Structure formats: C-alpha cells, structure tokens
C-alpha cells in the first residue's frame, strides 16, 4: 500500500536505491495519478533505540529531502509534497492519542505516497501492455522450457489451469520473473533441476483491524525494541498494520500465514505502539507473501537490500533466458525498462528510448486528480457520492463503464459495503478484466473481500452474479464460495 523511497535503506548506505525509488515514486504519481498520491507519514522518535533518536532521524530526513529534489516535478498541479518538519511529543499525542507516550521525544512529519489498491494498479500495467501489443494469459502456469539441446531456451511449456491443456509458447528470449519462485523456475531448464544458488526468501505479513488505533490523518511508522520498522496505515476506516520480515526456508508453494506470525506482529505492536493491547480477536483479516532477496551476507532478512539483479543465464550455460531477482514494487517499472534494454541488446534490436515513464497507464489519463474526483462524485444515476468517488479512484477514467453497467441494469447498482462498491464491478471484472474465479473477483479486482469475509449474504449475491456471467452451475458456485471462505479464514495454527 506504500509507494515509497525507502527511508530506512539510508541506514545501510543504499543512497542509489533510495534515489531510484524516489524518482520512480514520482513517475508512478504521474502515470497513475488516481492510484498513487502523496500521504503524510509520522515517524515517531524515542530515546531508544539509537537509530530512532530524533537527531539520527533528522539527518535521515534531510538526506531524504535532498534526494527527492524533483518530487514536485509532477504533471498534476494538485500533487505537491512539502519538505519534512519536526513536531514535539505533546503535538504527537494531540494528533495521534494512541501513540505510546513512554520515552516519546517527538516525531518527523514527511510525505511518501500511498496506493490503496495495488492490485488494480498492477492490472492497469497489464492493460497498458496489452494496449501496446502484448498478449496476457491468465490462469496459465509454466511447466517447463522448450529447449534446443541442453543449453538453449526456445520458450516455455504452459498449462491452462482450467482445461488442463498444454501449450508451447516459443520465444527468442524468455524472461524468468518468477519472484520468490525464480530459482525454482530456473531449475526447470537444468537437466538435473539444480541451480547454482538458492534464492533467499523473506516472509512479510499484514493484519487488518477495526480497533480504533489511528485518527486517519497519518500513516505512523513505529520501531520495535530490536530496531525493525512497521507501519500503521489508515485504510478504509480500519488500521492496516505491517510488515514483518523473517526468513522463510520452505517451498514457496507451501507458504501460508500462520498464527505464530500473526502473534509475533501483535507482540511488536503491543510493545512499541498504542495505549491499549491489540489481541488476536481484534484481527479481522490477514495476508502475507514472500520477498525474493538477492543479498546473502546479512544476518537478518530485514537488513537485506531491496535492490534487484538481472542475469543473462547464458553465463550459466543457458542461452535465450534472462532471470530477474530481487526488487520492490516501487521500482518495478524501472526494472522492466532495464530488463527490456538487455533483451533488445541480446536480440540486436534498437527499441529506442523507453516511454513508459512518459505515458499515462490505461484509464489513468487524468490531468488534475482533485478536479476529476470532485466532478466524478456528484451523485448521479442513483449512485451515491461515496460510490462514485470510490469508482473514480480505483477505475480512473473507465469508471464510467462501470457506472454504465449499473445504469443499464438497476440491480447492479446495489451497494455491497461501506466503501460504496457496487455489483456492477463484479460484471465488469468478468467481462473486461479476465476474472474467472470468485476469489479473483473479491480479492484482486474489487475490495469486497480485502477487509475479511464480507458475510455469507454478500458473498452469495456476488457469486450468483458471477455465476450468471460465467455460466456456473450450482455445484461450481458452491465450490467457488467455499474456496473464498477458506481463503479468508483467520489461521488457528
């Protein structure tokens, strides 16, 4: 949910990574204005640990301001980011009464960017690629490589996860961007299935609670006694808390959020933030994932770099294959640009200068976000201002297509939650966004399930609309509902 420069990476001396991240933060503000916008952050200061001391943080903030010298070179006049400022402990407690008062010496107020629906931002990238000639395949899994002998990759073997059919996808150059699976995918191209080095993986989880911990005015950065940061983000009238950072040594296919990991995060919150105790019963929803880390030398995954590497596997005896490892969401566009430059060189082609930092993403052609939102949220077609604002932010200029569906069929204007999401989004997800499962609809195209289980009534109504669109029978619909219910269960072990 944060598009950020990585203030904490300055502690490790990663000035280049921070500068790249800050530049990409600005680029994403420009090309996806409705998804990425400035948000105030409060970094609290305490007497201990030392790296949370106000003078240490002050130095970091000054460097951060200098490195983000171009932060206001934005296309949208309503997106301006001020330099940081420091406030007293008394002011902190007035602004955010639940901050832990013991040892508090003040806070730094600075701005980074937020992206409250990164799933839809990712979808906007995919749609933009398709608009420029790419072909996207959903529910397709790479099962192996097409090989010329043992040392030349000619493409991939792909399985359609619905039909079970296998397809060959030939390619002059194949890019392995498997994230935490990258080393496993690379192993598919090796005769013995072995790779020279196993990727280091780190678990990160978040929890969502409706417990009133925040005023909603700031994202608050706090630090554990061990010196690890976590953030409390106001999100849809809830507090989104995370992230954690600990090694994961298993197969990424087997990864699940565990009760142990949730309890560890709760313990961090209770020891470092708040005047009341957060309990397991307060957790409304949780999710987690694995980070692929390229740095092997650090003793803790928290200290590992978030930089990325692009490898030409020809050096390992596999021509025609490039592998990407590491990285972070904020710098993913630049990673892709650099990767394509390597591909072009490998193919002997001149693709010219990349323009992905100069063109709006699909649906994001918005010159003035403030004006766009104000005009969009005027109640119309029987839809509330809250619904229209939500749609405008999360669908950009194509929100009108969703509104059009609700206009054509009144039942699709039914409101599904406090955010104002409507049933028309379900139909739009199926018809225009490649959604073929209920889980994808409620978790990755809409926010219906991202605050936890929306309740049996809402879930079944959504499933019925999806079933009508996708021609599911009753048995398939029940299976889809069951899958979502299981997905949204809070872990008990």
C-alpha positions in Angstrom: 0.0 0.0 0.0 3.1 2.3 0.1 4.9 3.6 -2.9 8.0 4.9 -1.1 11.6 6.0 -1.4 12.8 3.6 1.3 13.9 6.0 4.1 15.3 3.1 6.2 17.6 2.0 3.4 19.7 5.1 4.1 20.8 3.3 7.3 22.5 0.7 5.1 24.1 3.4 2.9 21.9 2.5 -0.2 21.7 6.0 -1.5 21.4 4.8 -5.1 18.4 2.6 -4.3 16.7 5.4 -2.4 17.3 7.9 -5.2 15.9 5.4 -7.8 12.9 4.7 -5.6 12.1 8.4 -5.1 12.4 9.0 -8.8 10.1 6.1 -9.5 7.7 7.3 -6.9 7.3 10.5 -8.9 6.9 8.6 -12.2 4.1 6.5 -10.7 2.4 9.6 -9.4 2.5 10.9 -13.0 1.5 7.9 -15.0 -1.1 6.6 -12.5 -2.4 9.7 -10.6 -5.6 8.1 -9.3 -3.7 5.1 -7.8 -0.6 6.8 -6.4 -0.7 10.1 -4.4 1.0 11.8 -1.5 0.2 10.8 2.0 1.5 12.3 5.3 3.7 10.0 7.4 4.5 10.3 11.1 7.8 8.8 12.1 7.9 8.8 15.9 11.1 9.5 17.9 12.0 7.7 21.1 15.1 7.8 23.4 15.8 4.2 22.4 16.8 2.5 20.2 19.5 4.9 18.9 18.5 4.8 15.2 15.1 6.1 16.3 16.7 9.0 18.1 15.3 12.3 16.8 18.7 13.6 15.8 19.5 10.5 13.8 16.1 10.6 12.1 16.6 14.3 11.5 19.8 13.6 9.5 18.0 10.9 7.5 15.1 13.2 6.8 17.4 16.0 5.5 19.1 13.5 3.2 15.7 12.2 2.1 14.6 15.7 1.2 17.8 16.3 -0.8 17.5 13.0 -2.7 13.8 13.8 -3.6 14.7 17.2 -5.1 12.4 16.5 -8.1 9.4 15.4 -6.0 7.3 18.3 -7.2 8.1 17.9 -10.9 4.7 16.3 -11.3 2.2 16.6 -14.2 -0.7 17.2 -11.7 -0.7 20.6 -10.0 -2.6 19.3 -7.0 0.2 16.9 -6.1 2.8 18.8 -4.1 5.0 17.3 -1.5 6.4 19.6 1.2 9.8 19.1 3.0 9.7 17.3 6.3 9.0 19.0 9.6 9.6 18.0 13.3 6.9 18.2 16.0 7.0 17.9 19.7 5.9 14.9 21.8 3.0 16.9 23.0 1.9 17.6 19.5 2.3 14.0 18.6 -0.1 12.9 21.3 -2.6 15.6 20.4 -2.6 14.5 16.8 -2.5 10.7 17.4 -3.6 10.0 21.0 -2.8 6.3 20.8 0.9 6.7 20.2 3.0 5.2 23.1 3.9 8.1 25.3 6.7 6.5 27.3 10.1 7.7 26.1 8.5 9.7 23.2 10.6 12.8 22.2 8.6 13.9 19.1 8.1 12.9 15.5 9.1 13.7 12.0 6.3 14.5 9.6 7.1 13.8 6.0 5.3 12.6 2.8 5.6 9.4 0.8 3.0 8.0 -1.5 0.2 5.6 -1.0 -1.5 3.1 -3.3 -4.6 1.8 -1.6 -5.4 -0.7 -4.3 -2.1 -2.0 -5.7 -3.9 -5.0 -7.3 -5.7 -2.6 -9.6 -2.5 -0.6 -10.3 -0.9 -3.9 -11.4 -3.9 -4.5 -13.6 -3.5 -1.1 -15.2 0.0 -2.0 -16.1 -1.2 -5.2 -17.7 -4.0 -3.5 -19.6 -1.5 -0.9 -20.8 0.9 -3.6 -22.1 -1.9 -5.3 -23.9 -3.0 -2.0 -25.5 0.6 -1.7 -26.9 0.6 -5.2 -28.4 1.4 -7.6 -25.5 -0.6 -10.8 -25.1 -1.6 -11.6 -21.5 -2.6 -15.1 -20.3 -4.3 -15.6 -17.0 -4.6 -18.9 -15.1 -1.6 -20.2 -17.1 1.3 -21.9 -15.3 4.8 -22.6 -16.7 5.5 -26.3 -16.5 8.9 -26.4 -18.3 11.0 -24.9 -21.1 11.3 -25.6 -24.8 14.9 -26.5 -25.3 17.3 -26.9 -28.2 19.6 -29.4 -26.6 20.5 -28.7 -23.0 21.8 -25.2 -23.4 19.4 -23.1 -25.4 16.0 -22.0 -24.2 13.4 -21.5 -27.0 10.3 -20.7 -25.0 8.1 -22.2 -22.4 5.6 -25.0 -21.9 2.4 -23.6 -20.4 -0.5 -25.4 -18.8 -4.1 -24.0 -18.9 -5.2 -24.4 -15.3 -8.9 -24.7 -16.3 -8.7 -27.1 -19.2 -5.5 -28.9 -18.3 -4.3 -28.5 -21.9 -0.6 -27.8 -22.5 0.6 -25.1 -24.9 4.0 -24.3 -26.3 4.9 -20.6 -26.3 8.0 -20.1 -28.5 10.3 -17.1 -27.8 13.6 -15.8 -29.0 14.3 -14.6 -25.4 12.4 -15.8 -22.3 12.4 -13.8 -19.1 12.1 -15.6 -15.8 10.4 -13.1 -13.4 9.1 -15.7 -11.0 9.6 -13.6 -7.9 10.1 -16.0 -4.9 9.8 -18.9 -7.4 12.6 -17.6 -9.7 15.2 -20.2 -8.7 12.7 -23.0 -8.9 11.7 -21.9 -12.4 15.3 -21.6 -13.4 15.8 -25.2 -12.2 13.3 -26.4 -14.8 15.8 -25.5 -17.5 18.6 -27.5 -15.9 19.0 -31.2 -16.8 19.5 -32.1 -13.1 17.0 -29.5 -11.8 19.7 -27.8 -9.8 20.7 -24.1 -9.7 24.0 -22.6 -8.5 22.4 -20.6 -5.8 19.1 -20.8 -3.9 17.1 -17.6 -3.6 16.8 -16.1 -0.2 13.2 -15.6 0.8 11.7 -13.4 3.5 8.1 -13.5 4.8 6.1 -10.4 5.3 2.6 -10.3 6.7 -0.1 -7.6 7.4 -3.1 -7.6 9.7 -6.2 -5.5 9.5 -8.2 -4.5 12.5 -11.2 -2.3 13.1 -9.9 -1.4 16.5 -9.5 2.4 16.8 -5.7 2.9 16.8 -5.4 5.8 14.3 -7.2 9.1 13.7 -6.9 8.6 9.9 -4.7 11.6 9.4 -1.3 9.9 9.2 0.4 6.7 8.4 2.5 6.1 11.5 5.9 4.5 11.5 7.0 2.7 14.7 10.0 0.7 15.7 10.4 -2.4 17.7 12.9 -2.7 20.5 15.1 -4.7 18.1 15.1 -1.8 15.6 12.7 -3.1 13.0 10.1 -0.7 11.5 6.5 -1.4 11.0 3.7 0.9 9.9 0.1 1.5 10.9 -1.8 2.7 7.8 -5.4 4.1 7.9 -7.2 2.1 5.3 -11.0 2.1 4.6 -11.8 3.0 8.3 -9.5 0.3 9.5 -5.9 0.0 10.6 -3.6 -1.9 8.3 -0.5 -3.0 10.2 2.7 -4.4 8.9 5.0 -5.6 7.7 7.1 -8.3 9.3 10.4 -9.6 8.0 11.7 -13.1 8.8 13.4 -15.9 6.8 11.3 -18.5 5.0 13.2 -21.6 4.2 10.4 -23.8 2.6 8.9 -24.2 -0.8 7.0 -21.0 -1.7 4.1 -23.2 -2.9 3.6 -24.2 0.7 3.7 -20.7 2.2 0.7 -19.7 4.4 0.2 -17.1 7.0 0.4 -18.8 10.4 -1.0 -17.9 13.8 2.6 -17.7 15.1 3.5 -15.0 12.6 0.3 -13.0 13.5 1.1 -13.3 17.2 4.6 -12.0 16.6 3.3 -8.9 14.8 0.8 -8.3 17.5 3.6 -8.6 20.1 5.6 -6.0 18.1 2.6 -3.6 18.1 1.9 -4.0 21.8 5.5 -3.5 22.8 6.1 -0.5 20.5 2.8 1.3 19.9 -0.5 2.2 21.5 -2.0 2.7 24.9 -4.2 -0.4 24.6 -3.5 -4.0 23.9 -4.2 -5.5 20.5 -5.4 -9.1 20.7 -5.7 -12.0 18.3 -9.5 -11.5 18.4 -9.1 -8.0 17.0 -7.6 -9.3 13.7 -10.3 -9.0 11.1 -8.2 -10.1 8.1 -4.6 -11.1 7.4 -2.5 -11.6 4.3 1.2 -12.3 3.6 3.7 -13.0 1.0 7.4 -13.8 0.3 10.1 -11.4 -0.8 12.9 -12.6 -3.1 16.2 -11.3 -1.7 19.4 -11.3 -3.6 21.7 -10.4 -0.7 23.1 -13.4 1.1 25.6 -11.8 3.5 23.3 -10.1 6.0 22.5 -12.0 9.2 18.8 -10.8 9.1 16.5 -10.6 6.1 15.3 -7.2 7.5 18.8 -5.8 6.7 18.9 -7.3 3.2 18.9 -5.0 0.2 15.7 -4.5 -1.8 17.8 -3.9 -5.0 17.3 -6.1 -8.0 19.6 -8.0 -10.3 19.0 -9.0 -14.0 21.0 -12.1 -15.1 21.8 -13.3 -18.6 21.7 -17.0 -18.0 24.0 -17.5 -21.0 26.8 -17.1 -18.4 25.4 -20.3 -16.7 25.2 -22.2 -20.0 21.6 -21.3 -20.8 21.3 -19.0 -23.8 17.9 -17.4 -24.6 17.0 -17.0 -20.9 17.1 -13.9 -18.6 16.3 -14.1 -14.9 15.2 -11.2 -12.7 15.7 -11.5 -8.9 15.0 -9.1 -6.1 13.4 -5.7 -6.3 10.5 -3.9 -4.8 7.1 -2.8 -6.1 8.1 0.9 -6.3 10.9 0.3 -8.7 9.2 -2.4 -10.8 8.6 -0.2 -13.8 12.3 0.8 -13.9 13.3 -2.9 -13.5 11.1 -3.8 -16.5 12.7 -0.9 -18.5 16.2 -2.1 -17.7 15.3 -5.7 -18.5 13.9 -4.9 -21.9 17.0 -2.9 -22.7 19.0 -6.1 -22.1 16.6 -8.1 -24.2 16.9 -5.6 -27.1 20.7 -5.7 -26.9 20.6 -9.5 -26.9 18.4 -9.6 -30.0 20.4 -6.9 -31.8 17.4 -4.5 -31.9 17.2 -0.8 -31.2 13.9 -0.3 -29.3 14.7 3.4 -28.8 14.2 5.2 -25.5 11.6 3.9 -23.2 8.4 5.9 -23.0 6.7 4.1 -20.1 7.7 6.9 -17.7 6.0 9.5 -20.0 2.6 7.9 -20.8 -0.4 7.5 -18.6 -1.4 4.0 -17.8 -4.7 2.8 -19.3 -7.6 4.5 -17.6 -5.2 7.0 -15.8 -5.3 9.9 -18.2 -6.2 12.4 -15.5 -4.6 15.9 -15.7 -6.0 17.2 -12.3 -6.9 14.5 -9.8 -8.6 16.9 -7.4 -10.9 18.2 -10.1 -11.5 14.8 -11.6 -12.7 13.4 -8.2 -14.8 16.5 -7.5 -16.6 16.1 -10.8 -17.0 12.4 -10.6 -18.5 12.2 -7.1 -21.5 14.3 -7.8 -24.5 11.9 -7.2 -26.0 10.7 -10.4 -27.7 7.6 -11.9 -28.9 6.7 -8.4 -25.4 6.2 -7.1 -24.0 7.9 -4.0 -21.1 10.3 -4.0 -19.1 7.8 -2.0 -19.7 5.1 -4.6 -18.7 7.4 -7.4 -15.6 8.7 -5.7 -14.5 5.1 -4.9 -15.0 4.1 -8.5 -13.2 7.1 -9.9 -10.2 6.5 -7.7 -9.9 2.8 -8.4 -11.0 2.7 -12.1 -9.8 6.0 -13.3 -11.4 7.3 -16.4 -13.1 3.9 -17.2 -15.2 4.2 -14.0 -17.9 5.5 -16.4 -18.0 2.0 -17.9 -18.9 0.5 -14.5 -21.5 3.2 -14.0 -22.9 2.4 -17.4 -23.5 -1.2 -16.4 -25.4 0.0 -13.3 -27.4 2.3 -15.4 -28.4 -0.5 -17.8 -29.5 -2.9 -15.0 -30.7 -1.4 -11.8 -29.8 -4.5 -9.7 -26.2 -3.9 -10.5 -26.3 -0.6 -8.6 -26.7 -2.5 -5.3 -24.2 -1.3 -2.7 -22.0 -4.1 -1.2 -20.0 -2.4 1.6 -19.3 0.9 3.4 -16.9 2.0 0.7 -19.7 2.1 -1.8 -18.7 -0.8 -4.0 -21.5 -2.0 -6.3 -22.5 -5.2 -8.0 -21.6 -3.7 -11.4 -17.9 -4.1 -10.6 -18.4 -7.9 -10.5 -19.8 -7.9 -14.0 -17.0 -5.6 -15.2 -14.4 -7.8 -13.6 -15.6 -10.8 -15.6 -16.2 -9.0 -18.9 -13.3 -6.7 -19.0 -10.7 -7.8 -16.5 -10.1 -11.6 -17.1 -11.6 -12.6 -13.8 -12.8 -16.3 -13.9 -13.0 -17.2 -10.2 -14.9 -15.7 -7.2 -11.6 -15.3 -5.3 -10.2 -13.1 -8.1 -13.3 -11.0 -8.2 -13.5 -10.3 -4.5 -9.7 -10.1 -3.7 -7.9 -8.9 -6.8 -10.5 -6.9 -8.9 -12.6 -5.4 -6.1 -12.2 -4.8 -2.4 -15.2 -6.9 -1.5 -13.1 -9.4 0.4 -10.0 -7.5 1.3 -11.2 -6.4 4.7 -12.1 -10.0 5.5 -15.2 -12.1 5.0 -18.0 -9.8 3.8 -20.6 -12.2 5.1 -22.5 -15.0 3.6 -25.3 -12.9 2.2 -22.9 -10.6 0.2 -20.7 -13.4 -0.8 -23.5 -15.4 -2.3 -25.1 -12.5 -4.1 -21.7 -11.8 -5.7 -21.3 -15.4 -6.5 -24.7 -15.6 -8.2 -23.9 -12.6 -10.4 -20.6 -14.1 -11.3 -22.3 -17.5 -12.0 -24.7 -15.8 -14.4 -21.8 -14.2 -16.3 -19.6 -17.3 -16.3 -22.4 -19.9 -16.7 -21.5 -21.8 -13.5 -23.9 -24.5 -12.3 -24.9 -24.7 -8.6 -22.1 -27.1 -7.8 -19.4 -24.9 -9.3 -20.9 -21.8 -7.5 -20.8 -23.6 -4.1 -17.2 -24.6 -4.8 -16.2 -21.0 -5.5 -17.9 -19.8 -2.3 -16.2 -22.4 -0.2 -12.8 -21.5 -1.7 -13.2 -17.9 -0.7 -14.5 -18.7 2.8 -11.4 -20.9 3.3 -9.1 -18.2 1.9 -10.5 -15.6 4.3 -10.3 -17.7 7.5 -8.0 -16.4 10.2 -5.3 -19.0 10.8 -5.8 -21.1 14.0 -2.4 -22.8 13.9 
